[in-house]
């Protein structure tokens, strides 16, 4: 089973495809699969995290991609810094055997970062709409 996708909200037309990519990556890496009977959602981050070193490196690349897309959308530096901190925590604490895997399942840095990025895109779209009304 798959989880419910992240809502992208009302982003500007030029950021819509980017917002969909961000939501897709976050869902795939944090909550793609559901453990039958437990209702626990896992993604590629949790699964790849079981491979020492390599798994955490791969999932860090995915986190970096979400940050990259947010930066390209025009996100503010403080939002990008929060996203970088989330990815850093995920890759650092996630590297600890067993405890890190549990942390990955609970923390869901990609989902956190996607929500930050999408909220920022919605904020930027609202600013753009206000400017259009003034002009």
Residue, then its C-alpha position, 0 to 999 in steps of 0.5 A: x500500500x502507498x501513503x496519501x501524497x503530500x498536498x502541494x497547495x497553491x504554488x505558482x504555475x512555474x513552480x507546479x512541476x517542481x512542487x510535484x517532484x518534491x512531494x514525490x521524492x518525499x513520499x518515496x523516501x519517507x512513506x512509500x510502503x505500509x507495513x501490513x497490520x501495523x499501519x507503519x509507513x516506510x520509505x526508501x530512506x528506512x530501507x536503504x538506511x539498513x545498508x551501512x554507509x551506502x544507504x545513508x549516502x544515497x538518502x542524503x542525495x535525495x535530501x539534497x535534491x529536495x533542497x536544490x529544488x527548493x533553492x531553484x524555486x526562490x526559497x529564502x536562505x533561512x528555509x534552506x538552512x532549516x532544510x539542510x539541518x533536517x537533512x544533516x540530522x537525518x544523515x548523521x543520526x541515521x548512520x547509527x546502527x539500529x537507533x538511526x533506523x528507528x530515528x529515520x522512521x520517526x523523523x522523516x526529514x524528506x517530508x519535513x523538508x517537502x512541507x517547508x519547501x511547499x509552504x515557501x512556494x505557497x508563500x512566494x505564490x501569494x506574494x506574486x499574486x499580491x504584486x499582480x493585484x497592485x500592478 
